[in-house]
């Protein structure tokens, strides 16, 4: 890759990261490309140049965060688990907690967009959530009816304290940026959801 292509990719990456932050904070409708450009430290015209539209930028930001989540969670889920499905499920929970602690934008993005019935929600669910939901062994074999409940219990319980860091800090005194806090939460939730 030459220097020009490198700069181009770096610019795209900065825009995507800024877009993810703004979309996760404000939702699609309230997010503006001017604010995204300012946060990325680029000219607003570069958003149109690289992404053509706000909708395309939103989709690429969603694709980026879900790809990060999939790579992190799937890799961790299978580590040292062997054929033990209980270990696989516990690893899944722990990996997800670690990911949302590091990237609370994932849950914020979903909450902001999930408030509405829209083509974006249909695309997000069909493109990113359904494949993840289908492959994750959340419920023990024979208890598929619990899978939706376990999925949302894990999603909410894993992410809330990281998505509202200032509230958690004020209420409990816990610094959810602290790696020890993350690990205690990961272990606790894995044991709670996968006894």
C-alpha positions as CSV (number, residue, x, y, z in Angstrom):
1,X,0.0,0.0,0.0
2,X,1.4,3.4,-1.0
3,X,1.4,6.5,1.3
4,X,-1.6,8.0,-0.4
5,X,-3.7,4.8,0.1
6,X,-2.5,4.6,3.7
7,X,-3.6,8.2,4.4
8,X,-6.9,7.4,2.7
9,X,-7.5,4.4,4.9
10,X,-6.5,6.3,8.0
11,X,-9.0,9.1,7.1
12,X,-11.8,6.5,6.5
13,X,-11.0,4.9,9.9
14,X,-11.1,8.2,11.7
15,X,-14.4,9.1,10.1
16,X,-15.9,5.6,11.0
17,X,-14.7,5.9,14.6
18,X,-16.1,9.4,14.9
19,X,-19.4,8.3,13.3
20,X,-19.7,5.3,15.6
21,X,-19.4,7.6,18.6
22,X,-21.8,10.2,17.3
23,X,-24.4,7.6,16.1
24,X,-24.2,5.7,19.4
25,X,-24.6,8.9,21.4
26,X,-27.4,10.5,19.3
27,X,-28.9,8.0,17.0
28,X,-29.1,8.2,13.2
29,X,-31.6,11.0,13.0
30,X,-30.0,13.4,15.4
31,X,-26.4,12.7,14.3
32,X,-25.0,15.2,11.8
33,X,-22.2,14.8,9.3
34,X,-20.8,18.2,10.3
35,X,-20.4,16.9,13.9
36,X,-18.9,13.6,12.7
37,X,-16.4,15.5,10.5
38,X,-15.5,17.8,13.4
39,X,-15.0,14.8,15.8
40,X,-12.9,13.1,13.2
41,X,-10.8,16.2,12.5
42,X,-11.6,16.2,8.8
43,X,-13.3,18.3,6.2
44,X,-17.0,17.4,5.9
45,X,-16.6,16.9,2.2
46,X,-14.5,13.8,2.9
47,X,-17.5,12.1,4.4
48,X,-19.3,12.4,1.1
49,X,-16.1,11.4,-0.8
50,X,-15.5,8.3,1.2
51,X,-19.1,7.2,2.0
52,X,-21.4,9.0,-0.4
53,X,-24.2,9.4,2.2
54,X,-25.0,9.5,5.9
55,X,-26.8,6.2,5.4
56,X,-23.8,4.5,3.9
57,X,-21.6,5.9,6.7
58,X,-24.0,4.6,9.3
59,X,-24.0,1.1,7.7
60,X,-20.2,1.0,7.5
61,X,-20.0,2.1,11.1
62,X,-22.4,-0.7,12.2
63,X,-20.4,-3.2,10.1
64,X,-17.2,-2.1,11.7
65,X,-18.4,-2.4,15.3
66,X,-20.1,-5.8,14.7
67,X,-17.0,-7.1,12.9
68,X,-14.9,-6.1,15.9
69,X,-17.4,-7.8,18.3
70,X,-17.6,-11.0,16.3
71,X,-13.8,-11.2,16.0
72,X,-13.3,-10.6,19.7
73,X,-16.1,-12.7,21.1
74,X,-15.8,-15.7,18.8
75,X,-12.1,-15.9,19.3
76,X,-12.4,-15.7,23.1
77,X,-15.4,-18.0,23.2
78,X,-13.5,-21.0,21.8
79,X,-10.3,-20.4,23.7
80,X,-9.4,-23.3,26.0
81,X,-12.9,-24.6,25.9
82,X,-12.4,-27.9,24.0
83,X,-15.6,-29.8,23.6
84,X,-17.1,-28.6,26.9
85,X,-20.2,-26.6,26.0
86,X,-20.5,-25.1,29.5
87,X,-17.0,-23.7,29.1
88,X,-17.8,-22.4,25.6
89,X,-21.0,-20.6,27.0
90,X,-19.1,-19.2,29.9
91,X,-16.3,-18.0,27.7
92,X,-18.9,-16.3,25.4
93,X,-20.3,-14.4,28.4
94,X,-16.9,-13.3,29.6
95,X,-15.7,-12.3,26.1
96,X,-18.9,-10.3,25.6
97,X,-18.4,-8.5,28.9
98,X,-14.8,-7.7,28.1
99,X,-15.8,-6.4,24.6
100,X,-18.6,-4.1,25.8
101,X,-16.4,-2.8,28.6
102,X,-13.9,-1.8,26.0
103,X,-16.5,-0.7,23.3
104,X,-19.7,0.5,25.0
105,X,-20.6,2.1,21.7
106,X,-22.0,-1.3,20.5
107,X,-24.8,-1.3,23.0
108,X,-25.4,2.4,22.8
109,X,-25.6,2.1,19.0
110,X,-28.1,-0.8,19.3
111,X,-30.2,1.0,21.9
112,X,-30.4,4.3,19.9
113,X,-31.3,2.5,16.7
114,X,-33.5,-0.1,18.3
115,X,-36.0,2.4,19.5
116,X,-37.4,2.7,16.0
117,X,-39.0,0.5,13.4
118,X,-37.1,1.3,10.3
119,X,-35.2,-0.1,7.3
120,X,-32.0,0.5,9.2
121,X,-33.2,-1.7,12.1
122,X,-34.3,-4.4,9.7
123,X,-30.9,-4.2,7.9
124,X,-29.0,-4.3,11.3
125,X,-30.9,-7.3,12.6
126,X,-30.8,-9.2,9.3
127,X,-27.2,-8.5,8.5
128,X,-25.5,-8.5,11.9
129,X,-27.7,-9.7,14.8
130,X,-29.4,-12.8,13.3
131,X,-26.1,-14.5,12.2
132,X,-24.6,-13.8,15.7
133,X,-27.7,-15.0,17.5
134,X,-27.9,-18.2,15.4
135,X,-24.4,-19.2,16.1
136,X,-24.0,-18.5,19.8
137,X,-24.7,-21.4,22.1
138,X,-26.4,-19.4,24.8
139,X,-28.9,-21.9,26.0
140,X,-28.0,-25.4,27.1
141,X,-29.0,-28.1,24.7
142,X,-32.7,-28.8,25.0
143,X,-33.6,-25.4,26.3
144,X,-33.9,-23.4,23.1
145,X,-37.0,-21.7,24.4
146,X,-34.7,-19.9,26.9
147,X,-32.3,-18.6,24.3
148,X,-34.1,-15.2,23.7
149,X,-34.3,-14.6,27.4
150,X,-30.7,-15.5,28.0
151,X,-29.6,-13.4,25.0
152,X,-31.2,-10.3,26.3
153,X,-30.3,-11.0,29.9
154,X,-26.6,-11.4,28.8
155,X,-26.8,-8.3,26.6
156,X,-28.3,-6.0,29.2
157,X,-26.5,-7.4,32.3
158,X,-23.1,-7.4,30.5
159,X,-23.3,-3.9,29.0
160,X,-25.3,-1.6,31.2
161,X,-22.7,-0.6,33.8
162,X,-20.2,0.2,31.0
163,X,-22.7,2.0,28.8
164,X,-23.6,4.4,31.7
165,X,-20.1,4.7,33.3
166,X,-20.7,8.0,35.1
167,X,-23.9,6.7,36.7
168,X,-22.2,3.5,37.8
169,X,-19.2,5.5,39.3
170,X,-21.5,7.9,41.1
171,X,-23.8,5.2,42.4
172,X,-21.3,2.4,43.3
173,X,-17.9,4.0,43.3
174,X,-16.8,1.4,40.7
175,X,-14.5,2.6,37.9
176,X,-15.7,0.5,35.0
177,X,-12.6,1.3,33.1
178,X,-10.6,-0.7,35.7
179,X,-9.6,-4.1,34.3
180,X,-10.2,-5.8,37.7
181,X,-13.8,-4.5,37.7
182,X,-14.3,-5.8,34.2
183,X,-13.0,-9.3,35.2
184,X,-15.1,-9.5,38.3
185,X,-18.2,-8.6,36.3
186,X,-17.3,-11.1,33.5
187,X,-16.7,-14.0,36.0
188,X,-19.8,-13.1,38.0
189,X,-22.1,-12.9,35.0
190,X,-20.7,-16.1,33.4
191,X,-21.3,-18.1,36.6
192,X,-24.8,-16.5,37.0
193,X,-25.9,-17.2,33.4
194,X,-24.1,-20.5,32.9
195,X,-24.3,-22.3,36.3
